[in-house]
Amino acid sequence: MAITLTDRAAGRIVDFLTNRGFGMGIRLSVQTTGCSGLGYNIEFVDNTNDDDTVFEGNGVKVIVDAKSLIYLDGTQIDHVKEGLNEGFEFNNPNAKAECGCGESFTV
């Protein structure tokens, strides 16, 4: 099982954590949302929970809870910037389809 980060994504997360001033990494999880059913959620992490799995790459810790891990295993997180828009992009091998706007997916 693995969650990986590109260099760009890791650099952006390090920038966010540096600006925040504290935090051990980010939590990646899924939640029920959107037209396809599941959406990605990212938040800062200060402490881990008993059911968390911690992945580390490029100096960044990505924490995933047990329920989300089955949907996220093998996902690569990238950070893309196109013109004035920027954000994280998820290459999830488990996603069978995504909604038209890219905000949610189904497995």
C-alpha positions as CSV (number, residue, x, y, z in Angstrom):
1,M,0.0,0.0,0.0
2,A,1.3,3.4,-0.8
3,I,0.4,7.1,-1.3
4,T,3.1,9.1,-3.2
5,L,3.8,12.7,-3.8
6,T,5.4,14.4,-6.8
7,D,8.2,16.9,-6.0
8,R,5.9,19.8,-6.9
9,A,3.2,18.5,-4.5
10,A,5.7,17.9,-1.7
11,G,7.2,21.4,-2.1
12,R,3.8,23.1,-2.0
13,I,2.8,21.2,1.2
14,V,6.1,22.1,2.8
15,D,5.3,25.8,1.9
16,F,1.8,25.5,3.5
17,L,3.2,23.8,6.7
18,T,6.0,26.5,6.9
19,N,3.5,29.3,6.6
20,R,1.3,27.6,9.2
21,G,4.2,27.3,11.6
22,F,3.4,23.8,12.9
23,G,1.9,20.5,11.9
24,M,3.3,17.1,11.2
25,G,1.9,16.7,7.7
26,I,-1.4,16.4,5.8
27,R,-4.4,14.1,6.1
28,L,-5.8,12.7,2.9
29,S,-9.2,11.2,3.2
30,V,-12.4,10.6,1.1
31,Q,-15.9,11.8,1.9
32,T,-19.3,11.3,0.4
33,T,-19.9,14.2,-2.0
34,G,-20.5,15.4,-5.5
35,C,-22.2,13.7,-8.5
36,S,-19.9,10.6,-8.5
37,G,-20.1,9.8,-4.8
38,L,-16.7,10.3,-3.3
39,G,-14.4,13.4,-3.0
40,Y,-10.9,14.0,-1.8
41,N,-10.3,15.9,1.4
42,I,-7.0,17.4,2.5
43,E,-6.3,19.0,6.0
44,F,-3.4,19.7,8.2
45,V,-2.4,17.0,10.8
46,D,-1.1,17.8,14.3
47,N,-1.6,14.3,15.8
48,T,-2.3,10.8,14.4
49,N,-5.1,8.5,15.3
50,D,-4.8,4.8,16.1
51,D,-6.2,3.6,12.8
52,D,-4.0,5.9,10.7
53,T,-1.3,4.8,8.2
54,V,1.5,7.2,7.7
55,F,3.3,7.5,4.3
56,E,6.3,9.7,3.9
57,G,7.8,11.0,0.7
58,N,10.0,13.9,-0.3
59,G,10.1,15.0,3.4
60,V,6.3,15.1,3.7
61,K,4.0,12.9,5.8
62,V,0.7,11.9,4.3
63,I,-1.7,10.4,6.9
64,V,-4.6,8.3,5.8
65,D,-7.3,6.7,8.0
66,A,-8.2,3.0,7.5
67,K,-11.6,3.6,5.9
68,S,-10.2,6.0,3.3
69,L,-7.1,3.8,2.5
70,I,-9.1,1.2,0.6
71,Y,-10.2,4.0,-1.9
72,L,-6.8,5.8,-2.0
73,D,-4.2,3.0,-2.2
74,G,-1.8,3.7,-5.0
75,T,-2.8,7.3,-5.4
76,Q,-0.2,9.9,-6.5
77,I,-0.7,13.5,-5.4
78,D,0.6,16.2,-7.8
79,H,0.3,20.0,-7.7
80,V,-0.5,21.7,-10.9
81,K,-0.7,25.3,-11.9
82,E,-2.4,26.5,-15.1
83,G,-2.6,30.2,-15.6
84,L,-4.2,31.7,-12.5
85,N,-5.6,28.3,-11.3
86,E,-3.6,25.9,-9.1
87,G,-4.4,23.0,-7.0
88,F,-3.7,19.4,-6.1
89,E,-4.4,16.7,-8.6
90,F,-5.0,13.0,-7.7
91,N,-3.9,10.1,-9.9
92,N,-6.0,7.4,-8.3
93,P,-5.8,3.9,-9.9
94,N,-8.9,2.9,-8.0
95,A,-11.2,5.6,-9.6
96,K,-13.4,4.0,-12.2
97,A,-15.0,7.3,-13.2
98,E,-15.0,11.0,-12.3
99,C,-17.7,13.6,-12.6
100,G,-17.4,16.2,-15.4
101,C,-16.0,18.9,-13.1
102,G,-13.4,16.6,-11.5
103,E,-14.6,17.2,-8.0
104,S,-15.7,13.6,-7.2
105,F,-15.1,10.0,-8.3
106,T,-16.5,6.5,-8.0
107,V,-14.8,3.2,-7.5
